Amino acid sequence: MHMEKERKKGNEISGLKLYIDTNVLQGVLSRRNKEVIILLDRIKSSKLTCTTSILTVLELLDIAKDREFLIKLIKDKWADVSTFLRERKNKNLTGEELKNLSDKINNLFLEYNFIEIINIKEDDWELVKKICQESNLHSTDAIHLVTAWVGGCRYLITYDNQFIAEGNRILEREKVLDKLSIITASQMLKLLEGASS
């Protein structure tokens, strides 16, 4: 029902501020999620404000390092997943491998240069702490939520169903669900399609 109201607004889509979660950008980085690539192209062509945080950049680097280390373990040692899980804190990536991974992440943000990196301020950490204490959200999701919230974003876009359910419960409890909602990329695409028709 909430999504239907938004779809009917049509022209009010222009001027929306969006926040992109790490897992959405991971889909772009891997080039395996065509829906996200289409979504980001639509966001860009609609001239919507698109944001994420430095936490996203750090999480993307961690994911890239884990992936590279796993590939290296499998290739060099024929290791299995349990070996990877046991040794992942002891990565042995070279300086060149780390630079290549950093370049890949930096190139993502150069390609999608309309994505602005925003961050929370010192005072906002109390809200992060409160959310962590009063909900089942992981601390990194609480940081993403607060960043989008205090950053004035209308939608936080993610593929994490638990984050959507728990985050929207928090926003409803705090009586700000009409200002910020957590939705999937598919839902955002539908909103954009409804606005253009």
C-alpha positions in Angstrom: 0.0 0.0 0.0 2.8 2.4 0.9 4.5 1.7 -2.4 1.3 2.3 -4.3 1.0 5.8 -2.8 4.6 6.6 -3.8 4.0 5.3 -7.4 0.9 7.6 -7.7 3.0 10.6 -6.8 4.8 10.3 -10.1 6.5 13.6 -10.5 7.5 13.8 -6.9 10.1 11.1 -7.7 12.4 13.8 -9.0 14.3 15.2 -6.1 14.4 12.0 -4.1 17.6 11.2 -2.2 18.5 7.5 -2.2 21.0 5.5 -0.1 22.6 2.4 -1.7 23.6 -0.5 0.6 26.8 -2.4 0.2 25.2 -5.6 -1.2 23.6 -3.6 -4.1 27.0 -2.2 -5.1 28.5 -5.6 -4.7 26.1 -6.8 -7.4 27.3 -4.0 -9.7 31.0 -4.8 -9.0 30.5 -8.5 -9.8 28.6 -7.5 -13.0 26.3 -10.5 -12.3 23.3 -8.4 -11.2 21.8 -6.8 -14.2 18.9 -5.4 -12.3 21.2 -3.2 -10.2 23.0 -1.9 -13.2 19.7 -1.0 -14.8 18.6 0.7 -11.5 21.8 2.8 -11.3 21.4 3.8 -14.9 17.8 4.9 -14.2 18.8 6.8 -11.1 21.5 8.6 -13.0 19.2 9.4 -15.9 16.5 10.6 -13.5 19.1 12.9 -11.9 18.2 11.6 -8.4 20.6 12.1 -5.6 22.3 8.8 -4.8 24.4 8.2 -1.7 26.2 5.6 0.2 28.8 5.8 3.0 32.5 5.2 3.6 31.4 2.0 5.4 30.2 0.7 2.0 33.6 1.3 0.5 35.3 -0.5 3.4 32.8 -3.4 3.2 33.4 -3.7 -0.5 37.2 -3.9 0.1 36.7 -6.6 2.7 34.5 -8.6 0.4 37.0 -8.2 -2.4 39.9 -9.3 -0.2 38.0 -12.3 1.1 37.2 -13.3 -2.5 40.7 -12.9 -3.7 42.1 -14.8 -0.7 39.6 -17.6 -1.3 40.6 -17.9 -4.9 44.2 -17.9 -4.0 43.7 -20.6 -1.4 41.8 -22.8 -3.8 44.3 -22.3 -6.6 47.5 -22.7 -4.5 46.4 -25.2 -1.9 43.3 -26.8 -3.2 41.7 -25.6 0.1 38.1 -26.0 1.0 35.7 -23.6 2.6 36.5 -24.7 6.2 40.2 -23.9 5.5 39.2 -20.5 4.1 37.0 -19.7 7.2 39.8 -20.8 9.5 42.5 -18.7 7.7 40.6 -15.7 6.4 41.9 -13.4 9.2 45.4 -14.3 8.1 45.3 -13.2 4.5 48.6 -13.1 2.6 47.6 -10.9 -0.3 50.5 -9.0 -1.9 50.8 -5.3 -2.3 50.0 -5.6 -6.0 46.9 -7.7 -5.3 45.7 -5.2 -2.7 46.3 -2.3 -5.2 44.3 -4.2 -7.9 41.4 -4.7 -5.5 41.5 -1.0 -4.4 41.6 0.1 -8.0 38.6 -2.0 -8.9 36.6 -0.4 -6.1 37.8 3.1 -6.9 36.9 2.5 -10.6 33.4 1.5 -9.6 32.9 4.9 -7.9 34.5 6.7 -10.9 32.1 4.9 -13.3 29.2 5.7 -11.0 30.5 9.2 -10.1 27.0 10.4 -9.3 27.0 8.3 -6.0 27.9 10.7 -3.2 29.6 9.4 -0.1 28.0 10.7 3.0 28.8 10.0 6.7 27.3 10.3 10.1 28.5 12.9 12.6 29.8 12.2 16.0 26.4 12.9 17.6 24.8 10.3 15.4 26.7 7.4 17.1 24.2 7.5 20.0 21.4 6.7 17.6 23.5 3.8 16.1 24.1 2.5 19.7 20.4 2.8 20.6 19.4 0.9 17.5 22.0 -1.8 18.2 20.8 -2.2 21.7 17.1 -2.3 20.9 17.0 -4.3 17.7 18.3 -7.4 15.9 20.2 -5.4 13.3 23.8 -6.0 12.8 25.9 -3.0 13.8 27.0 -2.3 10.2 23.3 -2.3 9.1 22.6 0.1 12.0 25.3 2.4 10.7 23.9 2.3 7.2 20.4 3.0 8.5 21.4 6.0 10.6 23.5 7.3 7.7 20.5 7.2 5.4 18.2 8.6 8.1 20.3 11.6 9.2 21.4 12.1 5.6 17.8 12.9 4.6 17.4 9.9 2.2 13.9 8.8 1.3 14.8 5.2 0.4 17.5 2.9 1.5 18.0 0.2 -1.2 19.2 -3.2 -0.2 18.9 -6.9 -1.0 19.0 -7.9 2.7 15.5 -9.1 3.7 16.2 -9.1 7.4 17.5 -5.5 7.2 14.4 -4.5 5.3 12.0 -6.1 7.9 13.9 -5.1 11.1 14.9 -1.7 9.7 11.4 -0.7 8.7 10.1 -1.9 12.1 12.6 0.5 13.7 11.6 3.4 11.4 7.9 2.7 12.1 8.6 2.6 15.9 10.4 5.9 15.6 7.6 7.4 13.5 9.8 8.2 10.5 8.7 5.5 8.0 7.0 8.2 5.9 10.4 9.9 5.6 12.7 6.9 5.1 11.8 3.4 4.0 14.0 0.4 3.3 13.2 -1.3 0.0 14.7 -3.7 -2.6 16.2 -2.7 -6.0 13.1 -4.2 -7.7 10.8 -2.0 -5.7 12.8 1.1 -6.5 12.7 0.2 -10.2 8.9 -0.1 -10.0 8.7 3.3 -8.4 10.9 4.8 -11.2 8.8 3.1 -13.9 5.6 4.4 -12.3 7.0 7.9 -12.3 7.9 7.8 -15.9 4.6 6.5 -17.1 
